[in-house]
Amino acid sequence: MLIVDEGGVPFFSRKFKEESQDIDPSLLGGLISAIDSMGAQLFKKKIATILFGEERFHTASDVLSKIVFINKDLFHDDKHIFFVFFCSGDHTLKMLREISTSLFIEIKSFLKYSSPDLKQIHQKVDRILETRFQQALNISRGVRGW
């Protein structure tokens, strides 16, 4: 999971599976920012999901991987925050939206600053994930990466 602003600046990143590859959050943030800009220019829409693999499964063992972008706005500060989930398998958008909305409500006061306290953001997000969403995290062994 990755939380970044529209410029690609990462505020938080977390791996949910140990075997997931380590990728610099700043590089991912830049990629997300570039994809968002391109999507806004080409399609006049914010990104929702990027799919990798076969769209139609041939066997039960086929796994569809995806990157899900959930956009939240700080209207008073004209900032856009992306909650990015790297998933494989069956993860509902409803669950990912619930996680991102809960996190956004709890950390938006930190995100409005030009240099937010990243340590406080990490502590708060980790606490929320471990307390409110522990069951979802246990089920979500397919959520990988950041």
N, C-alpha and C positions, 0 to 999 in steps of 0.2 A: 504494500500500500504506500502511496506517495501523496503528500499534500503540497501543492505548489501554487504560486500566484500566476497571473496571466503572462508575466515575463519569464516564467520558468524557474523562479527562485524557490528552492525547496524549504519547507518549514518542518516537515516530518517525513520519515521513511521507516518502514518496518518490513522485515521478512517474516513470513509465517511458516515457511518450510526451510529447514536447515540446508537441504540440498539445492536450494535455489541459487542461481548464479549471482555473484556480487557485481552490481553495476553502480557507478557513481550517480547519486541522486541529482547532481547538477547537470550531468549529461542527459539523463531522462527528462529533467525539467525543461531543458532547452528543446528537446525533441517534442515534448508535449506542447510547448508554446508555439513551435513552428507548425505543428499539425493543426493546432487551433486556429492560427492565423490563416493558414491555407484553406481550411474548411470554411471559415467565415467569408473569405473572398470568393471561393468557388461555389459554395452552396448556400451562403447567407444563413448558416445554421451553426450552432455549437456542436461539438463532437459528442456522440453518445457512446458508441462502441466500435471497436476495430476487431474483426474476426480473423483468426488464423486457422488454417486447416480446412477440411471438407465441411461444406455447409450441411450436406446430408450424410448421415452416418450410414456406413455399409454394414458394420457389425457393432455389437454392444460394447466392444472394447475401444472403439474409436473415441477420441477425446477432442473436443473443440476448445481451442484456447482463445482468449479474448482479453482486450484491454478495455475497461469500462471507465469512462470519464463522467463524473458528476460535477456539474458547475454550480457554485453558490456565489451570490453577489453581496458585496458590502456596498450598498447603494449610496450611503452618505459619503463614503470615501472613494467611490468610483473604482473599486477593486473587484477582480474576479478571482475566485479561489477554485482550484480543481482538486477533487478527491479522485485519485486514480487507483484502480484495482486491477491487478494482473491475475487473471483467473484461468483455470482449466477445469473442465467438467461442468456440472450443473449448479450454477449460482444464480439465485434470483435477483433481478434488478431491485425488487422491493427490499430485500435484505440489505443490499449495498446502499440504497438510498436511505434506509433507516440508520445505518451506521454513519454515513456521511452527514446526515442532518443532525443527529445527536452530537457528533463531534463539532460540527460548525457552530451550533448553539453554544457549546461550552467554551470554544476557543476564539470566537469572533472578536472578542474584546482585545485579544493579543494581536490579531492579524491586522488591525487597522493602523498599527504603527509602521513606520518605514523600516525600523530595525527591531522587530519583535523579539521577545525573550524566548529563544528556541528551547532552552532548558525547561522553562515552565510549560511550553507547548508540549514537549515530549512527555513530561511527567503527567500532565492532564490527559493527553490522548491515551497513553499507556494505561493509566488508571481506569479510564472509561472502557477501553477495549477489554481489560481484564475483569471488570466488574459487571458491566451491562451486557457485554457481547461474548462472554466466555463460551457459552454453549454454541453460538454461531461460529466462533473461531475453531472449536473442537470439531464441528461438523465440516468446516470449510478447509479441510486439508488440501483441497485443490487450489485455494488462494495461494499464490506464490509471488515471489519477487518482493517488491517493495510494498 
